[in-house]
Amino acid sequence: MARKVADAGLPAVMSFAGRVDSLKPQPLTMRVGGFGGVAGFADYLRSNAVTRVIDATHPFAAQISRNAVEACRLAGVPLVALTRAPWIAQAGDSWTHVDSIEQAAKTMVGEPRRVFLAIGRMHLSAFLGAPQHFYLMRLVDEPAKPLAFPNAKIVIARGPFTFDDDLALLRTHGVDLVVSKNSGGDGARSKIDAARALGIDVLMIDRPELPDRQEMHDVNAIMAWIAHPTDLGV
Ligand SMILES: NC(=O)c1ccc[n+]([C@@H]2O[C@H](COP(=O)([O-])OP(=O)(O)OC[C@H]3O[C@@H](n4cnc5c(N)ncnc54)[C@H](OP(=O)(O)O)[C@@H]3O)[C@@H](O)[C@H]2O)c1
């Protein structure tokens, strides 16, 4: 999306929440950090004379997406979300659905298992209440301080990931349960495909509810929308 916007010569700012230590360089002006809630976001839109907002966040970045809908409504700026369809279980999958990370952690009772906890850094602590398991964690950045899990292995890596690599990762660590958010798209799907190939159970965290907003899956469709915006909330 950023590349298309840059190639079209449109003045644009790419805004990051600041969750990772090092950002990939982008072809657009970058800014990092929150706005101080909805009012701050709306002020930013007005004072920078922003005329379009594209929410291209992860489907679990619910606060950002909620704030964007409300701030755009207040500032009268058309909004579109670039989204990806959720993954759907197929033949060979063994999924248990839960509706939140907290709910996923609550199901982690019983005998020790070997768990690939592929949920990012922010919510790992929810699983501290189930310390009997071995946890394999894949994180973008090295944690600032040691994690309080008695039996864990951290792998530092940034997607997109491949099927072969994830197959090898699950095998190497003897994983028998994958805990995953239903991110959708291709960049993070390989662990789900690898789990299917190995007959491994998946605890699938379903997506948070988001307010009604215009969504598009296709970058080119959003480029057309930039020229002629339509918006549910304005
Ligand atoms: N959540 C995930 O599972 C996940 C996975 C992979 C990648 N990510 C990415 O990581 C980033 C943060 O996700 P998150 O789940 O931590 O977010 P979040 O909980 O939804 O929101 C965190 C804070 O980000 C600030 N924010 C809102 N709009 C922003 C904007 N346009 N630019 C910068 N900051 C903004 C807000 O702070 P103020 O209230 O101060 O404005 C908000 O409270 C997103 O880019 C997301 O796509 C998230």
The ligand as an ORCA input file, in Angstrom:
! r2SCAN-3c Opt
* xyz 0 1
  N      -2.306     -6.604     17.897
  C      -1.672     -7.500     17.144
  O      -1.883     -8.715     17.258
  C      -0.666     -7.072     16.125
  C       0.015     -8.041     15.384
  C       0.922     -7.646     14.414
  C       1.135     -6.317     14.195
  N       0.456     -5.392     14.936
  C       0.687     -3.989     14.650
  O       1.225     -3.366     15.789
  C       0.740     -2.046     15.881
  C       0.115     -1.850     17.250
  O      -0.926     -2.783     17.436
  P      -1.689     -2.875     18.843
  O      -2.585     -4.071     18.795
  O      -0.719     -2.746     19.940
  O      -2.577     -1.558     18.764
  P      -3.835     -1.117     19.630
  O      -3.827     -1.815     20.935
  O      -5.039     -1.224     18.785
  O      -3.555      0.465     19.825
  C      -2.466      0.902     20.587
  C      -2.376      2.435     20.596
  O      -1.867      2.921     19.362
  C      -2.186      4.319     19.246
  N      -2.634      4.662     17.903
  C      -3.885      4.740     17.422
  N      -3.882      5.062     16.123
  C      -2.596      5.224     15.782
  C      -1.950      5.581     14.587
  N      -2.636      5.845     13.463
  N      -0.616      5.669     14.602
  C       0.074      5.413     15.712
  N      -0.490      5.070     16.872
  C      -1.794      4.978     16.900
  C      -3.276      4.567     20.232
  O      -2.669      5.330     21.248
  P      -3.291      6.730     21.686
  O      -4.546      6.376     22.397
  O      -2.255      7.339     22.530
  O      -3.552      7.541     20.448
  C      -3.667      3.182     20.676
  O      -4.185      3.192     21.982
  C      -0.259     -1.857     14.733
  O       0.399     -1.220     13.669
  C      -0.608     -3.266     14.339
  O      -0.942     -3.368     12.977
  C      -0.429     -5.735     15.892
*
